Amino acid sequence: MNQLKNKQVLLISRPVGMPTQQNFEFKDIPVVEAKEGQVVVRTLYLSVDPYMRGRMNDSKSYIPPYQLNEVIAGGLVGEIVESKSELFKAGDKVIGMLGWQLYNTVDAKAVTKIDDSIAPVSAYLSVLGLTGLTAYFGLLDIGQPKEGETVVVSGAAGSVGMFVGQIAKIKGARVVGIAGSDDKCDYLKKELGFDATINYKTTENLDQALEEACPNGVDVYFDNVGGSISDAVMSLLNDYARIPLCGAISSYNSTDGDMGPRIQSRLIKTRSLIKGFVLSDYAARQSEGLQELGKWLTEGKLKYEETVVEGFDNVVEAFLQLFQGANLGKMLVKVSDSEF
Amino acid sequence: MNQLKNKQVLLISRPVGMPTQQNFEFKDIPVVEAKEGQVVVRTLYLSVDPYMRGRMNDSKSYIPPYQLNEVIAGGLVGEIVESKSELFKAGDKVIGMLGWQLYNTVDAKAVTKIDDSIAPVSAYLSVLGLTGLTAYFGLLDIGQPKEGETVVVSGAAGSVGMFVGQIAKIKGARVVGIAGSDDKCDYLKKELGFDATINYKTTENLDQALEEACPNGVDVYFDNVGGSISDAVMSLLNDYARIPLCGAISSYNSTDGDMGPRIQSRLIKTRSLIKGFVLSDYAARQSEGLQELGKWLTEGKLKYEETVVEGFDNVVEAFLQLFQGANLGKMLVKVSDSEF
């Protein structure tokens, strides 16, 4: 193993506002030798996700902040290149929350085997992984869309958003997607069957566009973005609306206090519910979610999309591009091909 | 009946911002004669409540707006002075949502008989009525306080707020009340057993005062007020906090858009739940609520307080005083004594 060259990405300073390349540093290191019970995992695909921005702050949240001068961690698909555990053999494909590096040497229990005969390995970083499950539980447990209701999803062309819209369609809802380019909007309508879309970047009057797209008001708002887009949706809530709060990407880099109209009066008038959630809240129901998602995938009811950036050296750039909305579907970094 | 003089209060213009006497008009009219199945109710006590401000706007909400040049309606306790229904006889005490006038002539089904041997009739406008039930369902159904948790209630010396605090104490929580005068704060601590109080009008640093009053963070925030007080509580939410949204009195007269820090990021971080509600959502469980409230009242576990303004001519003034926080407990107008 020691002749393999490892490389990792460290967080060297905490971003203020929008992160930049200067907050990160690439470092060459040797591959750590596996001890008894450990495995060495070669990275195939890395997942870059908006929630990681929160971990770059030194503040209390549902997962601890990244430590300065330590390797960034996130969702990762890889293959076992050396195993000192009876759980795995070389060539096994696995998924885990591991470091942004070419090779991770970890306890065998830190990774889970995946079946690449069902879907390509990268699918386990989206539809059969965090983003598919996040859409599934947030929409169905908190949003609870009913047939004929209107579901609005922001960040609709992102990896969570496009599953939310498709699952809402499966449940018989009218689905309105908000996204940041005409290409994305076209994709959502033509490929995924969304009923209406709004390009928030080119729409002159978002309130009016929303009103036109939601003639019967809004019953479920799956919120991935926060900010002024969410402000606008609030005025269209129907009675007993449900708002699963999944992300607030528009706020993550905010340095001005993220001010907007208060929503309490609106929530009282409509008796609406807002609930923040993270996927780990549903850990006990994970296999139920994966089973349903896998079934819809096999039946062709659920499509997934990836924006793949090539090369480990581009991982920071790929992460930064999330905040420009550069991705259609899951933003991934392809680090290496399988050697097995 | 026709020799009785009636008087009523009309809404003659919609308030912009804070209502004034000029939005209302007193009018002398004859008492309407009761038809078959109707009763004439002499008003004993009128309830003035913050939610009425919302009905003075011409906007969609959970109850229709007041119509211009029509009589204001609200909770009212009265006695039957004439009955053309077998449901009631003269002298019966009743409660209903009736007009702000000396006499209401209504279908017998519009009113409900109350038992003035259990408690004085006015209690049916607070602890055994809307505000007691609002506190009961909002706190227990949405807030769900557990023993040892911290419950913060704003508008704590109002009629809903003081029941919230007392019920939370019955359930074993640590209770922190936010109110607008030292007298109110003293009352909450000494008479009602609140663990800590904050006078938001004299506290120089509300964030710091809240932090000191809630060393273990906030598990339940029963929100009666909205605005900057609620902004401050948000930063202390514990994981899985619950926020029953009952009122937003600070916003009702706002004409500047009611801006504040957006709360989405905070709700995601803590996976908290916010839910707007109104009492009618719990209509099916009303008798359960009244039974529990009556039991606690009889056992001396629940105290109630009234601020009584004398005289029908002062009803508008009493309503306006709500927004100055003039009331300790339920704000009532005593219109006449029983003649039976």
Boltz contact constraints between the chains, C-beta under 6 A:
constraints:
  - contact:
      token1: [A, 61]
      token2: [B, 269]
      max_distance: 6.0
  - contact:
      token1: [A, 226]
      token2: [B, 264]
      max_distance: 6.0
  - contact:
      token1: [A, 245]
      token2: [B, 264]
      max_distance: 6.0
  - contact:
      token1: [A, 245]
      token2: [B, 267]
      max_distance: 6.0
  - contact:
      token1: [A, 245]
      token2: [B, 268]
      max_distance: 6.0
  - contact:
      token1: [A, 248]
      token2: [B, 264]
      max_distance: 6.0
  - contact:
      token1: [A, 248]
      token2: [B, 265]
      max_distance: 6.0
  - contact:
      token1: [A, 251]
      token2: [B, 265]
      max_distance: 6.0
  - contact:
      token1: [A, 257]
      token2: [B, 261]
      max_distance: 6.0
  - contact:
      token1: [A, 258]
      token2: [B, 261]
      max_distance: 6.0
  - contact:
      token1: [A, 258]
      token2: [B, 262]
      max_distance: 6.0
  - contact:
      token1: [A, 259]
      token2: [B, 259]
      max_distance: 6.0
  - contact:
      token1: [A, 259]
      token2: [B, 261]
      max_distance: 6.0
  - contact:
      token1: [A, 260]
      token2: [B, 262]
      max_distance: 6.0
  - contact:
      token1: [A, 261]
      token2: [B, 257]
      max_distance: 6.0
  - contact:
      token1: [A, 261]
      token2: [B, 258]
      max_distance: 6.0
  - contact:
      token1: [A, 261]
      token2: [B, 259]
      max_distance: 6.0
  - contact:
      token1: [A, 262]
      token2: [B, 258]
      max_distance: 6.0
  - contact:
      token1: [A, 262]
      token2: [B, 260]
      max_distance: 6.0
  - contact:
      token1: [A, 264]
      token2: [B, 226]
      max_distance: 6.0
  - contact:
      token1: [A, 264]
      token2: [B, 245]
      max_distance: 6.0
  - contact:
      token1: [A, 264]
      token2: [B, 248]
      max_distance: 6.0
  - contact:
      token1: [A, 265]
      token2: [B, 248]
      max_distance: 6.0
  - contact:
      token1: [A, 265]
      token2: [B, 251]
      max_distance: 6.0
  - contact:
      token1: [A, 267]
      token2: [B, 245]
      max_distance: 6.0
  - contact:
      token1: [A, 267]
      token2: [B, 276]
      max_distance: 6.0
  - contact:
      token1: [A, 268]
      token2: [B, 245]
      max_distance: 6.0
  - contact:
      token1: [A, 268]
      token2: [B, 276]
      max_distance: 6.0
  - contact:
      token1: [A, 269]
      token2: [B, 61]
      max_distance: 6.0
  - contact:
      token1: [A, 271]
      token2: [B, 276]
      max_distance: 6.0
  - contact:
      token1: [A, 271]
      token2: [B, 277]
      max_distance: 6.0
  - contact:
      token1: [A, 272]
      token2: [B, 276]
      max_distance: 6.0
  - contact:
      token1: [A, 273]
      token2: [B, 275]
      max_distance: 6.0
  - contact:
      token1: [A, 274]
      token2: [B, 274]
      max_distance: 6.0
  - contact:
      token1: [A, 275]
      token2: [B, 273]
      max_distance: 6.0
  - contact:
      token1: [A, 276]
      token2: [B, 267]
      max_distance: 6.0
  - contact:
      token1: [A, 276]
      token2: [B, 268]
      max_distance: 6.0
  - contact:
      token1: [A, 276]
      token2: [B, 271]
      max_distance: 6.0
  - contact:
      token1: [A, 276]
      token2: [B, 272]
      max_distance: 6.0
  - contact:
      token1: [A, 277]
      token2: [B, 271]
      max_distance: 6.0
